[in-house]
Amino acid sequence: MSQILIPLLFWLSIPASLTFSVIGVLKNRYWFVLIGAVLIFPIAYYFNGSPTFYGYGLFLPVFQVISAAAVKEGYKLWAWLFLTPAFLVVFWFIFVVLSYQFS
């Protein structure tokens, strides 16, 4: 059962995190962005164990927490800029997984 449950929760937390973060910035709700930071923590922890992101993977939720602080202060541009690393890393990860599966 855990062989199915853990990957399912892992994969569902990625789009949920990005969705919560985008809604949080658009609606000026900083706590939505904080929920997104909590939801992206599993993939950040996974990245922290990989050789490519070793030591830097846990900065992904930190960028979202900074984005939440920018939303709270009313700086939407800074909030979007600090969300950019999360989008880039997630889209890169999806690209790598899909290219590996279909090659």
Secondary structure as UniProt FT lines:
FT   HELIX           2..26
FT   TURN            27..28
FT   HELIX           30..39
FT   HELIX           41..48
FT   TURN            51..58
FT   HELIX           59..73
FT   HELIX           76..101
//
